């Protein structure tokens, strides 16, 4: 088992990984990344989940449109825009 000081990576063989799974998952929860190897070659990685940016970045969209010279993306949105569609909207006549 080897660790690298700056990136908090640990390299471990599959056999050792199997034997120490609970401890290694706990370490990953603490922010460490474990690289699993087979015959010295990295084959898998376990670590803390990557945080995804959630939602829509409207400000970035406005900035992008402004660069293109667009002042308003939409001049009008109907009040019923997000109302449910009629029941028969997707129904097609049978052949």
N, CA, C and O atoms as CSV, one atom per row, in Angstrom:
chain,resi,resn,atom,element,x,y,z
A,1,UNK,N,N,0.848,-1.167,0.000
A,1,UNK,CA,C,0.000,0.000,0.000
A,1,UNK,C,C,0.897,1.235,0.000
A,1,UNK,O,O,1.819,1.341,0.810
A,2,UNK,N,N,0.625,2.161,-0.907
A,2,UNK,CA,C,1.414,3.382,-0.980
A,2,UNK,C,C,0.490,4.580,-0.988
A,2,UNK,O,O,-0.612,4.521,-1.532
A,3,UNK,N,N,0.939,5.665,-0.385
A,3,UNK,CA,C,0.155,6.896,-0.434
A,3,UNK,C,C,1.023,8.000,-0.999
A,3,UNK,O,O,2.244,7.995,-0.846
A,4,UNK,N,N,0.381,8.934,-1.644
A,4,UNK,CA,C,1.081,10.083,-2.182
A,4,UNK,C,C,0.682,11.275,-1.324
A,4,UNK,O,O,-0.507,11.483,-1.082
A,5,UNK,N,N,1.629,12.047,-0.868
A,5,UNK,CA,C,1.399,13.070,0.123
A,5,UNK,C,C,0.479,14.210,-0.259
A,5,UNK,O,O,-0.292,14.662,0.587
A,6,UNK,N,N,0.519,14.697,-1.485
A,6,UNK,CA,C,-0.208,15.914,-1.819
A,6,UNK,C,C,-1.660,15.684,-2.220
A,6,UNK,O,O,-2.527,16.476,-1.851
A,7,UNK,N,N,-1.942,14.633,-2.956
A,7,UNK,CA,C,-3.279,14.444,-3.502
A,7,UNK,C,C,-4.157,13.531,-2.666
A,7,UNK,O,O,-5.322,13.326,-3.007
A,8,UNK,N,N,-3.642,12.986,-1.597
A,8,UNK,CA,C,-4.386,12.081,-0.742
A,8,UNK,C,C,-4.895,10.865,-1.514
A,8,UNK,O,O,-6.033,10.430,-1.330
A,9,UNK,N,N,-4.042,10.325,-2.376
A,9,UNK,CA,C,-4.368,9.103,-3.106
A,9,UNK,C,C,-3.715,7.925,-2.407
A,9,UNK,O,O,-2.591,8.019,-1.913
A,10,UNK,N,N,-4.432,6.825,-2.373
A,10,UNK,CA,C,-3.870,5.595,-1.842
A,10,UNK,C,C,-3.989,4.550,-2.943
A,10,UNK,O,O,-5.054,4.394,-3.541
A,11,UNK,N,N,-2.906,3.839,-3.212
A,11,UNK,CA,C,-2.923,2.755,-4.186
A,11,UNK,C,C,-2.967,1.438,-3.430
A,11,UNK,O,O,-2.179,1.216,-2.511
A,12,UNK,N,N,-3.894,0.561,-3.820
A,12,UNK,CA,C,-4.075,-0.687,-3.099
A,12,UNK,C,C,-4.493,-1.779,-4.087
A,12,UNK,O,O,-5.241,-1.526,-5.031
A,13,UNK,N,N,-3.998,-2.991,-3.853
A,13,UNK,CA,C,-4.354,-4.102,-4.737
A,13,UNK,C,C,-5.804,-4.521,-4.501
A,13,UNK,O,O,-6.380,-4.235,-3.452
A,14,UNK,N,N,-6.379,-5.196,-5.478
A,14,UNK,CA,C,-7.753,-5.673,-5.346
A,14,UNK,C,C,-7.899,-6.569,-4.123
A,14,UNK,O,O,-8.883,-6.465,-3.390
A,15,UNK,N,N,-6.929,-7.447,-3.900
A,15,UNK,CA,C,-7.003,-8.366,-2.759
A,15,UNK,C,C,-7.053,-7.588,-1.440
A,15,UNK,O,O,-7.890,-7.865,-0.581
A,16,UNK,N,N,-6.149,-6.610,-1.287
A,16,UNK,CA,C,-6.152,-5.801,-0.069
A,16,UNK,C,C,-7.441,-4.987,0.031
A,16,UNK,O,O,-7.997,-4.817,1.116
A,17,UNK,N,N,-7.902,-4.492,-1.102
A,17,UNK,CA,C,-9.134,-3.702,-1.126
A,17,UNK,C,C,-10.309,-4.528,-0.590
A,17,UNK,O,O,-11.086,-4.052,0.238
A,18,UNK,N,N,-10.430,-5.781,-1.078
A,18,UNK,CA,C,-11.502,-6.662,-0.607
A,18,UNK,C,C,-11.429,-6.863,0.904
A,18,UNK,O,O,-12.447,-6.827,1.595
A,19,UNK,N,N,-10.221,-7.072,1.403
A,19,UNK,CA,C,-10.040,-7.349,2.828
A,19,UNK,C,C,-10.281,-6.130,3.720
A,19,UNK,O,O,-10.597,-6.281,4.900
A,20,UNK,N,N,-10.139,-4.946,3.176
A,20,UNK,CA,C,-10.233,-3.723,3.977
A,20,UNK,C,C,-11.371,-2.807,3.527
A,20,UNK,O,O,-11.348,-1.609,3.812
A,21,UNK,N,N,-12.354,-3.351,2.835
A,21,UNK,CA,C,-13.388,-2.535,2.205
A,21,UNK,C,C,-14.040,-1.531,3.155
A,21,UNK,O,O,-14.126,-0.347,2.831
A,22,UNK,N,N,-14.497,-1.983,4.315
A,22,UNK,CA,C,-15.188,-1.070,5.239
A,22,UNK,C,C,-14.304,0.097,5.645
A,22,UNK,O,O,-14.750,1.245,5.642
A,23,UNK,N,N,-13.061,-0.185,5.992
A,23,UNK,CA,C,-12.129,0.871,6.396
A,23,UNK,C,C,-11.865,1.837,5.243
A,23,UNK,O,O,-11.800,3.050,5.448
A,24,UNK,N,N,-11.713,1.302,4.037
A,24,UNK,CA,C,-11.416,2.155,2.887
A,24,UNK,C,C,-12.602,3.039,2.508
A,24,UNK,O,O,-12.414,4.184,2.098
A,25,UNK,N,N,-13.810,2.519,2.642
A,25,UNK,CA,C,-14.997,3.350,2.387
A,25,UNK,C,C,-15.058,4.478,3.411
A,25,UNK,O,O,-15.401,5.611,3.072
A,26,UNK,N,N,-14.730,4.174,4.644
A,26,UNK,CA,C,-14.695,5.210,5.689
A,26,UNK,C,C,-13.666,6.291,5.338
A,26,UNK,O,O,-13.922,7.482,5.513
A,27,UNK,N,N,-12.516,5.869,4.847
A,27,UNK,CA,C,-11.479,6.837,4.454
A,27,UNK,C,C,-11.950,7.694,3.281
A,27,UNK,O,O,-11.672,8.892,3.226
A,28,UNK,N,N,-12.667,7.071,2.342
A,28,UNK,CA,C,-13.200,7.821,1.200
A,28,UNK,C,C,-14.221,8.856,1.677
A,28,UNK,O,O,-14.278,9.968,1.152
A,29,UNK,N,N,-15.021,8.486,2.670
A,29,UNK,CA,C,-15.974,9.435,3.245
A,29,UNK,C,C,-15.246,10.639,3.833
A,29,UNK,O,O,-15.781,11.747,3.860
A,30,UNK,N,N,-14.027,10.413,4.301
A,30,UNK,CA,C,-13.221,11.486,4.872
A,30,UNK,C,C,-12.492,12.322,3.838
A,30,UNK,O,O,-11.772,13.255,4.192
A,31,UNK,N,N,-12.669,12.000,2.558
A,31,UNK,CA,C,-12.078,12.819,1.506
A,31,UNK,C,C,-10.914,12.188,0.766
A,31,UNK,O,O,-10.396,12.774,-0.185
A,32,UNK,N,N,-10.495,11.007,1.185
A,32,UNK,CA,C,-9.363,10.348,0.539
A,32,UNK,C,C,-9.825,9.614,-0.725
A,32,UNK,O,O,-10.955,9.129,-0.788
A,33,UNK,N,N,-8.959,9.539,-1.714
A,33,UNK,CA,C,-9.242,8.785,-2.930
A,33,UNK,C,C,-8.380,7.536,-2.938
A,33,UNK,O,O,-7.167,7.608,-2.737
A,34,UNK,N,N,-9.008,6.393,-3.171
A,34,UNK,CA,C,-8.299,5.110,-3.189
A,34,UNK,C,C,-8.276,4.601,-4.621
A,34,UNK,O,O,-9.322,4.487,-5.261
A,35,UNK,N,N,-7.091,4.296,-5.123
A,35,UNK,CA,C,-6.923,3.735,-6.457
A,35,UNK,C,C,-6.695,2.235,-6.291
A,35,UNK,O,O,-5.743,1.809,-5.636
A,36,UNK,N,N,-7.580,1.440,-6.891
A,36,UNK,CA,C,-7.484,-0.016,-6.801
A,36,UNK,C,C,-6.679,-0.504,-8.005
A,36,UNK,O,O,-6.931,-0.099,-9.140
A,37,UNK,N,N,-5.700,-1.387,-7.738
A,37,UNK,CA,C,-4.824,-1.859,-8.811
A,37,UNK,C,C,-4.934,-3.368,-8.999
A,37,UNK,O,O,-5.266,-4.113,-8.078
A,38,UNK,N,N,-4.643,-3.789,-10.231
A,38,UNK,CA,C,-4.518,-5.217,-10.549
A,38,UNK,C,C,-3.167,-5.359,-11.259
A,38,UNK,O,O,-2.937,-4.745,-12.301
A,39,UNK,N,N,-2.301,-6.154,-10.699
A,39,UNK,CA,C,-0.950,-6.352,-11.243
A,39,UNK,C,C,-0.239,-5.002,-11.441
A,39,UNK,O,O,0.465,-4.792,-12.429
A,40,UNK,N,N,-0.443,-4.101,-10.479
A,40,UNK,CA,C,0.234,-2.811,-10.504
A,40,UNK,C,C,-0.401,-1.763,-11.405
A,40,UNK,O,O,0.081,-0.632,-11.460
A,41,UNK,N,N,-1.462,-2.110,-12.106
A,41,UNK,CA,C,-2.123,-1.164,-13.014
A,41,UNK,C,C,-3.448,-0.700,-12.391
A,41,UNK,O,O,-4.240,-1.519,-11.923
A,42,UNK,N,N,-3.678,0.609,-12.390
A,42,UNK,CA,C,-4.916,1.160,-11.823
A,42,UNK,C,C,-6.121,0.680,-12.625
A,42,UNK,O,O,-6.148,0.792,-13.851
A,43,UNK,N,N,-7.125,0.140,-11.915
A,43,UNK,CA,C,-8.323,-0.370,-12.593
A,43,UNK,C,C,-9.616,0.252,-12.053
A,43,UNK,O,O,-10.655,0.166,-12.708
A,44,UNK,N,N,-9.571,0.865,-10.895
A,44,UNK,CA,C,-10.774,1.469,-10.323
A,44,UNK,C,C,-10.371,2.545,-9.327
A,44,UNK,O,O,-9.235,2.593,-8.854
A,45,UNK,N,N,-11.336,3.405,-9.024
A,45,UNK,CA,C,-11.096,4.496,-8.086
A,45,UNK,C,C,-12.318,4.631,-7.184
A,45,UNK,O,O,-13.455,4.587,-7.653
A,46,UNK,N,N,-12.076,4.795,-5.897
A,46,UNK,CA,C,-13.166,5.060,-4.960
A,46,UNK,C,C,-12.795,6.303,-4.174
A,46,UNK,O,O,-11.658,6.454,-3.727
A,47,UNK,N,N,-13.761,7.185,-4.013
A,47,UNK,CA,C,-13.492,8.422,-3.300
A,47,UNK,C,C,-14.785,9.123,-2.963
A,47,UNK,O,O,-15.868,8.594,-3.210
A,48,UNK,N,N,-14.677,10.312,-2.400
A,48,UNK,CA,C,-15.890,11.056,-2.066
A,48,UNK,C,C,-16.636,11.418,-3.343
A,48,UNK,O,O,-16.007,11.664,-4.372
A,49,UNK,N,N,-17.965,11.456,-3.296
A,49,UNK,CA,C,-18.714,11.808,-4.506
A,49,UNK,C,C,-18.420,13.244,-4.917
A,49,UNK,O,O,-18.222,14.123,-4.079
A,50,UNK,N,N,-18.397,13.454,-6.217
A,50,UNK,CA,C,-18.174,14.800,-6.744
A,50,UNK,C,C,-19.471,15.597,-6.594
A,50,UNK,O,O,-20.556,15.093,-6.884
A,51,UNK,N,N,-19.351,16.810,-6.151
A,51,UNK,CA,C,-20.525,17.660,-5.967
A,51,UNK,C,C,-20.922,18.259,-7.308
A,51,UNK,O,O,-20.126,18.934,-7.960
A,52,UNK,N,N,-22.153,18.007,-7.709
A,52,UNK,CA,C,-22.656,18.562,-8.957
A,52,UNK,C,C,-23.305,19.905,-8.677
A,52,UNK,O,O,-23.986,20.099,-7.670
A,53,UNK,N,N,-23.071,20.824,-9.601
A,53,UNK,CA,C,-23.744,22.105,-9.499
A,53,UNK,C,C,-25.203,21.878,-9.884
A,53,UNK,O,O,-25.490,21.303,-10.933
A,54,UNK,N,N,-26.090,22.315,-9.063
A,54,UNK,CA,C,-27.508,22.066,-9.291
A,54,UNK,C,C,-28.196,23.319,-9.807
A,54,UNK,O,O,-27.764,24.442,-9.546
A,55,UNK,N,N,-29.262,23.103,-10.535
A,55,UNK,CA,C,-30.072,24.217,-11.002
A,55,UNK,C,C,-29.539,24.819,-12.293
A,55,UNK,O,O,-28.567,24.338,-12.875
A,56,UNK,N,N,-30.186,25.857,-12.712
A,56,UNK,CA,C,-29.843,26.542,-13.964
A,56,UNK,C,C,-29.124,27.838,-13.625
A,56,UNK,O,O,-29.571,28.591,-12.760
A,57,UNK,N,N,-28.029,28.096,-14.295
A,57,UNK,CA,C,-27.274,29.323,-14.086
A,57,UNK,C,C,-27.816,30.387,-15.046
A,57,UNK,O,O,-27.271,30.599,-16.129
A,58,UNK,N,N,-28.887,31.043,-14.633
A,58,UNK,CA,C,-29.526,32.043,-15.484
A,58,UNK,C,C,-28.601,33.221,-15.766
A,58,UNK,O,O,-28.628,33.789,-16.858
A,59,UNK,N,N,-27.787,33.585,-14.787
A,59,UNK,CA,C,-26.879,34.722,-14.988
A,59,UNK,C,C,-25.874,34.432,-16.100
A,59,UNK,O,O,-25.581,35.308,-16.914
A,60,UNK,N,N,-25.346,33.211,-16.140
A,60,UNK,CA,C,-24.418,32.840,-17.209
A,60,UNK,C,C,-25.130,32.872,-18.562
A,60,UNK,O,O,-24.543,33.286,-19.562
A,61,UNK,N,N,-26.381,32.439,-18.598
A,61,UNK,CA,C,-27.163,32.490,-19.834
A,61,UNK,C,C,-27.375,33.906,-20.313
A,61,UNK,O,O,-27.245,34.192,-21.504
A,62,UNK,N,N,-27.704,34.802,-19.385
A,62,UNK,CA,C,-27.887,36.209,-19.750
A,62,UNK,C,C,-26.582,36.811,-20.287
A,62,UNK,O,O,-26.592,37.546,-21.275
A,63,UNK,N,N,-25.463,36.494,-19.628
A,63,UNK,CA,C,-24.165,37.019,-20.073
A,63,UNK,C,C,-23.833,36.504,-21.476
A,63,UNK,O,O,-23.338,37.258,-22.314
A,64,UNK,N,N,-24.103,35.233,-21.729
A,64,UNK,CA,C,-23.849,34.650,-23.049
A,64,UNK,C,C,-24.684,35.348,-24.122
A,64,UNK,O,O,-24.167,35.712,-25.178
A,65,UNK,N,N,-25.971,35.530,-23.848
A,65,UNK,CA,C,-26.830,36.197,-24.827
A,65,UNK,C,C,-26.410,37.648,-25.053
A,65,UNK,O,O,-26.483,38.155,-26.172
A,66,UNK,N,N,-25.970,38.309,-23.985
A,66,UNK,CA,C,-25.527,39.700,-24.116
A,66,UNK,C,C,-24.305,39.792,-25.022
A,66,UNK,O,O,-24.187,40.729,-25.810
A,67,UNK,N,N,-23.389,38.817,-24.914
A,67,UNK,CA,C,-22.220,38.778,-25.798
A,67,UNK,C,C,-22.638,38.663,-27.258
A,67,UNK,O,O,-21.966,39.181,-28.150
A,68,UNK,N,N,-23.757,37.976,-27.493
A,68,UNK,CA,C,-24.255,37.800,-28.854
A,68,UNK,C,C,-25.114,38.973,-29.315
A,68,UNK,O,O,-25.586,38.993,-30.452
A,69,UNK,N,N,-25.314,39.944,-28.436
A,69,UNK,CA,C,-26.113,41.113,-28.786
A,69,UNK,C,C,-27.603,40.921,-28.564
A,69,UNK,O,O,-28.400,41.721,-29.055
A,70,UNK,N,N,-27.996,39.898,-27.847
A,70,UNK,CA,C,-29.407,39.643,-27.577
A,70,UNK,C,C,-29.752,40.272,-26.237
A,70,UNK,O,O,-29.189,39.904,-25.206
A,71,UNK,N,N,-30.684,41.224,-26.256
A,71,UNK,CA,C,-31.067,41.902,-25.012
A,71,UNK,C,C,-32.073,41.089,-24.206
A,71,UNK,O,O,-31.956,40.988,-22.985
A,72,UNK,N,N,-33.073,40.502,-24.894
A,72,UNK,CA,C,-34.094,39.710,-24.221
A,72,UNK,C,C,-34.206,38.374,-24.937
A,72,UNK,O,O,-34.352,38.327,-26.158
A,73,UNK,N,N,-34.138,37.301,-24.184
A,73,UNK,CA,C,-34.240,35.975,-24.788
A,73,UNK,C,C,-35.652,35.724,-25.290
A,73,UNK,O,O,-35.838,35.155,-26.366
A,74,UNK,N,N,-36.648,36.144,-24.518
A,74,UNK,CA,C,-38.048,35.952,-24.892
A,74,UNK,C,C,-38.775,37.263,-24.668
A,74,UNK,O,O,-38.649,37.885,-23.613
A,75,UNK,N,N,-39.520,37.668,-25.646
A,75,UNK,CA,C,-40.273,38.904,-25.457
A,75,UNK,C,C,-41.634,38.617,-24.838
A,75,UNK,O,O,-42.233,39.496,-24.218
A,76,UNK,N,N,-42.134,37.369,-25.004
A,76,UNK,CA,C,-43.446,37.040,-24.464
A,76,UNK,C,C,-43.510,35.547,-24.160
A,76,UNK,O,O,-43.082,34.721,-24.966
A,77,UNK,N,N,-44.040,35.215,-23.007
A,77,UNK,CA,C,-44.327,33.829,-22.660
A,77,UNK,C,C,-45.794,33.777,-22.256
A,77,UNK,O,O,-46.220,34.491,-21.348
A,78,UNK,N,N,-46.551,32.947,-22.920
A,78,UNK,CA,C,-47.980,32.824,-22.671
A,78,UNK,C,C,-48.236,32.407,-21.222
A,78,UNK,O,O,-47.499,31.583,-20.681
A,79,UNK,N,N,-49.258,32.959,-20.596
A,79,UNK,CA,C,-49.560,32.575,-19.205
A,79,UNK,C,C,-49.872,31.091,-19.040
A,79,UNK,O,O,-49.682,30.542,-17.955
A,80,UNK,N,N,-50.346,30.436,-20.096
A,80,UNK,CA,C,-50.676,29.012,-19.994
A,80,UNK,C,C,-49.551,28.113,-20.523
A,80,UNK,O,O,-49.784,26.944,-20.829
A,81,UNK,N,N,-48.342,28.653,-20.631
A,81,UNK,CA,C,-47.208,27.923,-21.206
A,81,UNK,C,C,-46.991,26.554,-20.558
A,81,UNK,O,O,-46.762,25.570,-21.261
A,82,UNK,N,N,-47.060,26.484,-19.241
A,82,UNK,CA,C,-46.763,25.219,-18.560
A,82,UNK,C,C,-48.015,24.475,-18.090
A,82,UNK,O,O,-47.930,23.583,-17.246
A,83,UNK,N,N,-49.159,24.840,-18.629
A,83,UNK,CA,C,-50.380,24.088,-18.317
A,83,UNK,C,C,-50.290,22.691,-18.927
A,83,UNK,O,O,-49.606,22.500,-19.932
A,84,UNK,N,N,-50.967,21.723,-18.334
A,84,UNK,CA,C,-50.961,20.369,-18.909
A,84,UNK,C,C,-51.534,20.370,-20.332
A,84,UNK,O,O,-52.415,21.166,-20.657
A,85,UNK,N,N,-51.027,19.477,-21.158
A,85,UNK,CA,C,-51.528,19.353,-22.526
A,85,UNK,C,C,-52.867,18.625,-22.507
A,85,UNK,O,O,-53.157,17.886,-21.566
A,86,UNK,N,N,-53.684,18.826,-23.539
A,86,UNK,CA,C,-54.965,18.113,-23.598
A,86,UNK,C,C,-54.742,16.603,-23.658
A,86,UNK,O,O,-53.706,16.138,-24.134
A,87,UNK,N,N,-55.713,15.852,-23.176
A,87,UNK,CA,C,-55.624,14.384,-23.136
A,87,UNK,C,C,-55.281,13.789,-24.497
A,87,UNK,O,O,-54.490,12.849,-24.583
A,88,UNK,N,N,-55.868,14.326,-25.552
A,88,UNK,CA,C,-55.698,13.726,-26.880
A,88,UNK,C,C,-54.512,14.299,-27.661
A,88,UNK,O,O,-54.381,14.042,-28.858
A,89,UNK,N,N,-53.668,15.053,-27.012
A,89,UNK,CA,C,-52.573,15.723,-27.723
A,89,UNK,C,C,-51.667,14.741,-28.465
A,89,UNK,O,O,-51.329,14.982,-29.624
A,90,UNK,N,N,-51.272,13.653,-27.832
A,90,UNK,CA,C,-50.356,12.706,-28.457
A,90,UNK,C,C,-51.059,11.509,-29.100
A,90,UNK,O,O,-50.407,10.654,-29.699
A,91,UNK,N,N,-52.353,11.450,-28.979
A,91,UNK,CA,C,-53.074,10.346,-29.592
A,91,UNK,C,C,-53.046,10.472,-31.110
A,91,UNK,O,O,-53.335,11.532,-31.665
A,92,UNK,N,N,-52.698,9.386,-31.763
A,92,UNK,CA,C,-52.701,9.380,-33.229
A,92,UNK,C,C,-53.734,8.383,-33.696
A,92,UNK,O,O,-53.950,7.362,-33.043
A,93,UNK,N,N,-54.380,8.663,-34.822
A,93,UNK,CA,C,-55.385,7.715,-35.313
A,93,UNK,C,C,-54.737,6.385,-35.672
A,93,UNK,O,O,-53.634,6.332,-36.216
A,94,UNK,N,N,-55.449,5.323,-35.355
A,94,UNK,CA,C,-54.931,3.988,-35.680
A,94,UNK,C,C,-55.140,3.697,-37.154
A,94,UNK,O,O,-56.125,4.120,-37.760
A,95,UNK,N,N,-54.192,2.967,-37.715
A,95,UNK,CA,C,-54.264,2.649,-39.148
A,95,UNK,C,C,-54.812,1.278,-39.375
A,95,UNK,O,O,-54.942,0.847,-40.521
